[in-house]
């Protein structure tokens, strides 16, 4: 019997439902995202539930005969008849969804969206990985009738949903009131969150966890995903540098430097080629780029320093696996220590990655800020800064003790009038510490609901 992948509840489903109701066929929807993040499953489950007919055209497997249907876009009737014959389905006008899966493998199909949407009989969703790589679209006209969004790995609430816990949303009231949870509830939530950090939000890894697989088996799933990424990187960069940049992210963060330094990998790469490689890595949607902002006020995008940035993995579960890639398979004991909080390695950069992932999932771009200490040789650093109306929220991430927070203190002293509320994200219960709000790390996703 062939195993059937689980279909997990995803918040992005509501994005698609809103698009369907609002667009009424006037645009197509492009779902971008990294490999194995669940794009195809989301599109098909949406089509099966919301339409009488849903067909998926997988361009990673499409035959030459199928691709030939797209040669003449002036004859849309012939194209649609051909798709019905190919899928063995009769399309129903205004009640059929056609999914172009892995559309980056056949850019001509993406170009056809303009004519298909103007035809107006059916709805269209496209899915794609590494879709903005220039060589995939350089010879086609990108349709203006195309909307898009990025599907990220499952966030903590979606992870809990997958495990049968539907009550996490009730904690939003606790977050709004800034009142501490009962210690026993907080302890349980931290344990669940540490499980989430260990497993991550890639649907295959979550499915393995839900099905009771060992952490060793889950680690194997994550390593297979990382291998897929490495294979993709090699296809777009035969030198292997993109893969090395990706693999080096944990070590760069653990050095606690002000920025990602490529010179630790290969000094022979010129600055122009280096920028191209990083652009391709960012386009892959497998990483989060946290950019340095020189003036930490609203409108931060205007004062970015292009040469200063940090990188995180889009999925913290993959980040944890990448940290232990020096062994063939990470032992269960490593994960057990991680979940119990007893892993001897500094968890600071693991928590930073988790916070970056949560902020991006909540719709924020990530920025950080450094400023010189009194000796003008060392620097204070604020891990993340997000906008809040006309002000900002500085965020410092702590993996254990809340105090000291010298960087935050100095930042408040310098930029107090521009700050809405300073926040420390940690393992501690919600509450106020020295006029600074402490938020447990599992509540990070609530920041866009304040």
VEXDREN-2710 file (C-alpha; in Angstrom, 1 decimal):
% VEXDREN-2710
k/r/px/py/pz
1/UNK/0.0/0.0/0.0
2/UNK/1.3/3.4/-0.9
3/UNK/1.6/5.8/2.0
4/UNK/-0.5/9.0/1.7
5/UNK/1.0/12.2/3.0
6/UNK/-0.9/13.9/5.7
7/UNK/-2.7/17.1/4.8
8/UNK/-2.1/19.6/7.7
9/UNK/-4.2/22.7/8.4
10/UNK/-2.3/25.7/7.1
11/UNK/-3.0/29.4/7.6
12/UNK/-2.2/30.0/4.0
13/UNK/-5.4/28.2/3.1
14/UNK/-7.2/31.4/4.2
15/UNK/-5.0/33.4/1.8
16/UNK/-6.1/31.3/-1.1
17/UNK/-9.8/31.5/0.0
18/UNK/-9.6/35.3/0.1
19/UNK/-7.9/35.3/-3.3
20/UNK/-10.7/33.1/-4.8
21/UNK/-13.5/35.2/-3.4
22/UNK/-11.9/38.6/-4.2
23/UNK/-10.4/37.8/-7.6
24/UNK/-13.2/35.7/-9.1
25/UNK/-10.9/34.5/-11.8
26/UNK/-9.3/37.9/-12.7
27/UNK/-5.9/36.8/-11.5
28/UNK/-3.9/33.6/-11.0
29/UNK/-2.1/32.9/-7.7
30/UNK/1.6/31.9/-7.6
31/UNK/2.7/30.1/-4.4
32/UNK/6.4/30.4/-4.0
33/UNK/8.6/28.7/-1.4
34/UNK/11.4/26.3/-0.7
35/UNK/11.3/22.7/-1.7
36/UNK/9.2/20.4/0.5
37/UNK/7.4/23.3/2.3
38/UNK/4.0/22.0/1.3
39/UNK/3.1/24.2/-1.8
40/UNK/1.7/21.4/-3.9
41/UNK/-0.3/19.8/-1.1
42/UNK/-1.8/23.1/-0.1
43/UNK/-2.8/23.9/-3.7
44/UNK/-4.4/20.5/-4.3
45/UNK/-6.2/20.3/-1.0
46/UNK/-7.6/23.8/-1.6
47/UNK/-8.7/22.8/-5.1
48/UNK/-10.3/19.6/-3.9
49/UNK/-12.3/21.4/-1.2
50/UNK/-13.3/24.6/-3.0
51/UNK/-14.0/23.5/-6.6
52/UNK/-16.0/20.7/-8.3
53/UNK/-13.0/19.9/-10.5
54/UNK/-9.3/20.2/-9.5
55/UNK/-6.5/19.0/-11.8
56/UNK/-2.8/19.2/-11.2
57/UNK/-0.3/19.5/-14.0
58/UNK/3.1/18.5/-12.6
59/UNK/5.8/20.0/-14.9
60/UNK/8.5/18.0/-13.2
61/UNK/6.9/14.9/-14.9
62/UNK/5.2/16.5/-17.9
63/UNK/5.6/14.7/-21.2
64/UNK/6.8/16.5/-24.4
65/UNK/3.3/16.0/-25.8
66/UNK/1.8/17.9/-22.9
67/UNK/4.3/20.7/-23.2
68/UNK/3.6/21.0/-26.9
69/UNK/0.0/22.1/-26.0
70/UNK/1.5/25.5/-24.9
71/UNK/3.1/26.2/-28.3
72/UNK/0.2/28.2/-29.6
73/UNK/-1.2/30.5/-26.9
74/UNK/-3.4/32.3/-29.5
75/UNK/-5.6/29.1/-29.6
76/UNK/-6.7/28.8/-26.0
77/UNK/-9.6/26.6/-26.9
78/UNK/-7.2/24.0/-28.3
79/UNK/-5.0/24.3/-25.2
80/UNK/-7.9/23.7/-22.8
81/UNK/-9.2/20.8/-24.8
82/UNK/-5.8/19.3/-24.7
83/UNK/-5.5/19.7/-20.9
84/UNK/-8.9/18.0/-20.5
85/UNK/-7.9/15.1/-22.7
86/UNK/-4.6/14.8/-20.8
87/UNK/-6.2/14.9/-17.3
88/UNK/-9.2/12.8/-18.4
89/UNK/-11.5/15.4/-16.7
90/UNK/-14.3/17.6/-18.0
91/UNK/-13.7/21.2/-16.8
92/UNK/-16.7/23.1/-15.4
93/UNK/-16.8/26.8/-16.1
94/UNK/-16.1/29.0/-13.1
95/UNK/-15.9/25.8/-10.9
96/UNK/-12.5/24.3/-11.9
97/UNK/-9.0/24.9/-10.5
98/UNK/-6.0/24.1/-12.7
99/UNK/-2.8/23.8/-10.7
100/UNK/0.5/24.3/-12.6
101/UNK/2.8/22.5/-10.2
102/UNK/6.6/23.1/-10.3
103/UNK/6.0/25.7/-13.0
104/UNK/9.6/27.0/-12.8
105/UNK/10.5/23.8/-14.8
106/UNK/8.4/25.0/-17.7
107/UNK/8.4/28.8/-17.9
108/UNK/6.2/28.7/-21.0
109/UNK/3.3/27.6/-18.9
110/UNK/3.8/30.5/-16.6
111/UNK/3.7/32.8/-19.6
112/UNK/0.4/31.3/-20.7
113/UNK/-1.3/32.6/-17.5
114/UNK/-2.0/35.9/-19.1
115/UNK/-4.1/34.4/-21.9
116/UNK/-5.7/31.8/-19.7
117/UNK/-6.8/34.4/-17.1
118/UNK/-8.2/36.7/-19.8
119/UNK/-10.1/33.7/-21.1
120/UNK/-11.8/33.7/-17.7
121/UNK/-13.4/30.2/-17.6
122/UNK/-11.3/28.6/-14.9
123/UNK/-9.0/29.5/-12.0
124/UNK/-5.3/28.9/-11.9
125/UNK/-2.7/28.4/-9.1
126/UNK/1.0/28.0/-9.9
127/UNK/3.6/26.6/-7.5
128/UNK/7.3/27.0/-7.8
129/UNK/10.6/26.6/-6.1
130/UNK/13.7/28.7/-6.9
131/UNK/11.2/30.4/-9.2
132/UNK/12.8/33.9/-9.4
133/UNK/16.2/32.6/-10.6
134/UNK/16.8/34.7/-13.7
135/UNK/17.5/31.9/-16.1
136/UNK/14.1/30.5/-15.4
137/UNK/12.2/33.6/-16.6
138/UNK/14.6/35.5/-18.8
139/UNK/12.9/34.5/-22.1
140/UNK/9.3/34.9/-21.0
141/UNK/6.9/37.7/-20.3
142/UNK/5.9/37.6/-16.6
143/UNK/2.1/37.9/-16.5
144/UNK/0.7/41.0/-14.8
145/UNK/-2.4/38.9/-14.0
146/UNK/-0.4/37.0/-11.4
147/UNK/-0.6/37.5/-7.6
148/UNK/1.8/35.7/-5.3
149/UNK/2.7/34.8/-1.8
150/UNK/5.5/32.9/-0.1
151/UNK/4.5/29.7/1.8
152/UNK/6.8/29.4/4.8
153/UNK/7.4/26.3/7.0
154/UNK/4.7/25.5/9.5
155/UNK/4.7/27.9/12.4
156/UNK/4.3/26.8/16.1
157/UNK/0.5/27.1/16.1
158/UNK/0.3/25.0/12.9
159/UNK/2.6/22.5/14.5
160/UNK/0.3/22.3/17.5
161/UNK/-2.7/21.9/15.2
162/UNK/-1.0/19.0/13.5
163/UNK/-0.6/17.4/17.0
164/UNK/-4.2/17.9/17.9
165/UNK/-3.9/21.0/20.0
166/UNK/-6.4/23.6/18.9
167/UNK/-6.2/25.8/22.0
168/UNK/-3.0/27.9/21.4
169/UNK/-5.0/30.8/20.1
170/UNK/-6.5/31.3/23.5
171/UNK/-3.1/32.5/24.7
172/UNK/-3.4/35.6/22.6
173/UNK/-5.5/37.1/25.4
174/UNK/-2.7/36.4/27.8
175/UNK/-0.3/38.1/25.4
176/UNK/-2.5/41.2/25.1
177/UNK/-3.1/41.5/28.9
178/UNK/0.7/40.9/29.6
179/UNK/-0.3/38.7/32.5
180/UNK/1.7/35.6/33.4
181/UNK/0.5/32.2/32.6
182/UNK/0.1/29.5/35.3
183/UNK/3.7/28.1/35.7
184/UNK/2.5/24.6/34.9
185/UNK/0.9/25.8/31.6
186/UNK/4.0/27.8/30.7
187/UNK/6.2/24.7/31.4
188/UNK/4.1/22.6/29.1
189/UNK/4.1/25.2/26.3
190/UNK/7.9/25.5/26.5
191/UNK/8.3/21.7/26.3
192/UNK/6.0/21.7/23.2
193/UNK/8.0/24.6/21.7
194/UNK/11.3/22.8/22.2
195/UNK/9.8/19.9/20.4
196/UNK/8.9/22.2/17.6
197/UNK/12.5/23.6/17.5
198/UNK/13.8/20.1/17.3
199/UNK/11.4/18.9/14.6
200/UNK/10.9/22.2/12.7
201/UNK/8.0/23.1/10.4
202/UNK/8.7/21.1/7.2
203/UNK/5.6/19.0/6.7
204/UNK/7.4/15.8/6.2
205/UNK/9.3/16.2/9.4
206/UNK/6.1/17.2/11.3
207/UNK/4.3/14.1/9.8
208/UNK/7.1/11.8/11.1
209/UNK/6.8/13.4/14.6
210/UNK/3.0/13.1/14.6
211/UNK/3.3/9.4/13.6
212/UNK/5.6/8.7/16.6
213/UNK/8.9/8.4/14.7
214/UNK/12.1/8.7/16.6
215/UNK/14.1/11.9/16.5
216/UNK/16.8/9.9/14.6
217/UNK/14.2/9.0/11.9
218/UNK/13.0/12.7/11.9
219/UNK/16.6/13.8/11.5
220/UNK/17.0/11.5/8.5
221/UNK/13.9/13.2/6.9
222/UNK/15.5/16.6/7.4
223/UNK/18.8/15.6/6.0
224/UNK/17.1/14.4/2.9
225/UNK/15.5/17.8/2.5
226/UNK/18.9/19.5/3.0
227/UNK/20.4/17.2/0.4
228/UNK/17.6/18.3/-2.1
229/UNK/18.6/21.9/-1.4
230/UNK/22.2/21.2/-2.0
231/UNK/21.4/19.5/-5.3
232/UNK/19.4/22.5/-6.3
233/UNK/22.2/24.9/-5.4
234/UNK/24.6/22.8/-7.5
235/UNK/22.3/23.1/-10.5
236/UNK/22.3/26.9/-10.4
237/UNK/25.9/27.2/-9.2
238/UNK/28.3/24.5/-10.3
239/UNK/31.1/25.9/-8.2
240/UNK/29.3/24.8/-5.0
241/UNK/29.7/28.2/-3.3
242/UNK/25.9/28.7/-2.7
243/UNK/25.8/25.3/-0.9
244/UNK/28.9/26.3/1.2
245/UNK/27.3/29.7/2.1
246/UNK/24.2/27.8/3.2
247/UNK/26.1/25.2/5.2
248/UNK/28.2/27.8/6.9
249/UNK/25.2/29.7/8.5
250/UNK/25.3/27.9/11.9
251/UNK/29.1/28.4/12.3
252/UNK/28.8/32.1/11.3
253/UNK/26.1/32.7/13.9
254/UNK/28.0/30.8/16.6
255/UNK/31.0/33.1/16.2
256/UNK/28.8/36.0/17.4
257/UNK/30.2/38.4/14.8
258/UNK/28.4/41.5/13.6
259/UNK/27.7/40.0/10.1
260/UNK/28.1/37.0/7.8
261/UNK/31.7/36.9/6.6
262/UNK/32.2/35.1/3.2
263/UNK/36.0/35.5/3.6
264/UNK/35.8/32.6/6.1
265/UNK/34.8/30.4/3.2
266/UNK/36.6/31.5/0.1
267/UNK/38.5/34.8/-0.5
268/UNK/38.8/34.2/-4.2
269/UNK/35.1/35.0/-4.9
270/UNK/34.9/38.6/-6.2
271/UNK/32.4/41.1/-4.7
272/UNK/30.1/41.2/-7.8
273/UNK/29.9/37.4/-8.1
274/UNK/29.5/37.1/-4.3
275/UNK/26.4/39.4/-4.5
276/UNK/25.0/37.3/-7.3
277/UNK/25.4/34.1/-5.3
278/UNK/23.7/35.6/-2.3
279/UNK/20.9/36.9/-4.4
280/UNK/20.3/33.4/-5.7
281/UNK/20.5/31.9/-2.2
282/UNK/17.9/34.4/-1.0
283/UNK/15.7/33.7/-4.0
284/UNK/15.7/30.0/-3.1
285/UNK/13.5/30.9/-0.1
286/UNK/15.6/28.5/2.0
287/UNK/17.2/31.3/4.1
288/UNK/16.2/34.4/6.0
289/UNK/18.4/37.4/5.5
290/UNK/18.5/39.7/8.5
291/UNK/19.8/43.1/7.3
292/UNK/21.7/45.7/9.2
293/UNK/19.9/49.0/9.5
294/UNK/22.0/52.1/10.2
295/UNK/19.2/54.3/11.5
296/UNK/16.8/52.2/13.6
297/UNK/13.6/54.2/13.0
298/UNK/10.5/53.8/10.9
299/UNK/11.5/53.5/7.2
300/UNK/14.4/51.2/8.1
301/UNK/14.6/50.0/4.5
302/UNK/16.0/53.4/3.5
303/UNK/19.1/53.0/5.7
304/UNK/20.2/49.4/5.0
305/UNK/23.9/48.6/4.8
306/UNK/24.2/46.2/1.9
307/UNK/27.4/44.7/3.1
308/UNK/26.2/43.9/6.6
309/UNK/23.7/41.1/7.1
310/UNK/23.2/37.9/9.0
311/UNK/21.5/34.7/7.7
312/UNK/19.3/32.2/9.3
313/UNK/17.7/29.1/7.9
314/UNK/14.0/29.5/7.0
315/UNK/13.3/26.4/9.1
316/UNK/14.8/26.0/12.6
317/UNK/14.4/22.2/12.5
318/UNK/16.7/22.1/9.5
319/UNK/19.0/24.5/11.3
320/UNK/19.3/22.1/14.2
321/UNK/20.1/19.3/11.8
322/UNK/22.7/21.4/10.0
323/UNK/24.4/22.1/13.4
324/UNK/25.1/18.4/13.8
325/UNK/26.0/17.5/10.2
326/UNK/29.5/16.4/11.4
327/UNK/27.8/13.1/12.2
328/UNK/26.0/10.9/9.7
329/UNK/22.8/10.9/11.7
330/UNK/22.2/12.9/14.9
331/UNK/21.6/10.7/17.9
332/UNK/18.3/10.6/19.7
333/UNK/20.1/11.7/22.8
334/UNK/21.1/15.0/21.2
335/UNK/17.4/15.8/20.5
336/UNK/16.4/14.6/23.9
337/UNK/18.8/17.0/25.5
338/UNK/17.7/19.8/23.2
339/UNK/14.0/19.3/24.1
340/UNK/14.8/19.0/27.8
341/UNK/17.0/22.1/27.7
342/UNK/20.1/20.2/28.8
343/UNK/22.1/20.5/25.6
344/UNK/25.5/21.9/26.7
345/UNK/26.0/23.9/23.5
346/UNK/24.9/27.5/23.6
347/UNK/21.3/27.6/22.3
348/UNK/21.4/31.4/21.7
349/UNK/21.8/31.2/17.9
350/UNK/19.2/28.4/17.7
351/UNK/16.7/30.6/19.5
352/UNK/17.7/33.6/17.2
353/UNK/16.9/31.4/14.2
354/UNK/13.5/30.4/15.7
355/UNK/12.6/34.0/16.4
356/UNK/13.6/35.0/12.9
357/UNK/11.4/32.3/11.5
358/UNK/8.5/33.3/13.6
359/UNK/8.8/37.0/12.7
360/UNK/8.9/36.2/8.9
361/UNK/5.9/33.9/9.3
362/UNK/4.1/36.7/11.0
363/UNK/4.8/39.0/8.0
364/UNK/7.8/41.0/9.1
365/UNK/11.0/41.7/7.3
366/UNK/14.0/41.2/9.6
367/UNK/16.4/44.0/10.6
368/UNK/19.1/44.3/13.3
369/UNK/21.2/47.2/14.5
370/UNK/24.7/47.6/16.0
371/UNK/26.2/50.7/17.6
372/UNK/29.7/51.3/19.2
373/UNK/30.4/50.8/22.9
374/UNK/32.1/53.5/24.9
375/UNK/35.6/52.2/23.9
376/UNK/34.7/52.6/20.2
377/UNK/36.2/49.1/19.6
378/UNK/33.3/46.9/20.5
379/UNK/29.6/47.0/19.7
380/UNK/26.2/46.7/21.3
381/UNK/23.7/44.7/19.2
382/UNK/19.9/44.6/19.0
383/UNK/19.0/41.2/17.5
384/UNK/15.8/42.3/15.7
385/UNK/13.9/45.5/15.1
386/UNK/10.3/45.5/13.8
387/UNK/8.0/48.5/13.0
388/UNK/5.0/49.4/15.2
389/UNK/3.0/52.2/13.8
390/UNK/5.2/55.3/13.8
391/UNK/7.6/53.7/16.2
392/UNK/9.7/50.5/16.5
393/UNK/10.0/47.5/18.7
394/UNK/13.6/46.4/19.5
395/UNK/13.9/42.7/20.3
396/UNK/16.7/40.9/22.2
397/UNK/16.7/37.1/22.3
398/UNK/17.9/35.3/25.4
399/UNK/18.2/31.5/25.6
400/UNK/18.5/31.3/29.4
401/UNK/18.9/34.2/31.8
402/UNK/17.0/37.5/31.1
403/UNK/19.6/39.7/32.8
404/UNK/21.9/41.3/31.9
405/UNK/20.5/43.2/28.9
406/UNK/23.1/46.0/28.5
407/UNK/22.6/46.3/24.7
408/UNK/18.9/46.9/25.2
409/UNK/19.5/49.4/28.1
410/UNK/21.9/51.4/26.0
411/UNK/19.5/51.3/23.0
412/UNK/16.6/52.6/25.1
413/UNK/18.9/55.4/26.4
414/UNK/19.8/56.4/22.9
415/UNK/16.5/55.9/21.0
416/UNK/13.8/55.9/23.7
417/UNK/11.5/58.4/22.0
418/UNK/11.3/56.1/18.9
419/UNK/10.4/52.9/20.9
420/UNK/6.9/51.6/21.3
421/UNK/7.9/48.8/23.7
422/UNK/11.3/47.1/24.2
423/UNK/11.0/43.3/24.2
424/UNK/13.2/40.4/25.4
425/UNK/12.2/37.0/24.0
426/UNK/13.3/34.2/26.2
427/UNK/12.2/30.9/27.9
428/UNK/10.7/32.8/30.8
429/UNK/7.0/33.6/31.5
430/UNK/5.5/36.7/30.2
431/UNK/5.9/39.8/32.3
432/UNK/7.8/43.0/32.8
433/UNK/11.5/43.2/33.7
434/UNK/13.1/46.6/34.4
435/UNK/10.4/48.3/32.2
436/UNK/11.2/45.9/29.4
437/UNK/8.5/43.4/28.3
438/UNK/9.6/39.7/28.5
439/UNK/7.7/37.4/26.1
440/UNK/8.2/33.6/26.1
441/UNK/9.6/32.5/22.7
442/UNK/6.4/30.5/21.9
443/UNK/4.4/33.8/21.8
444/UNK/6.6/35.5/19.2
445/UNK/4.0/35.0/16.5
446/UNK/1.6/37.1/18.4
447/UNK/3.7/40.3/17.8
448/UNK/1.7/41.1/14.6
449/UNK/-1.5/41.0/16.6
450/UNK/-0.7/43.5/19.3
END
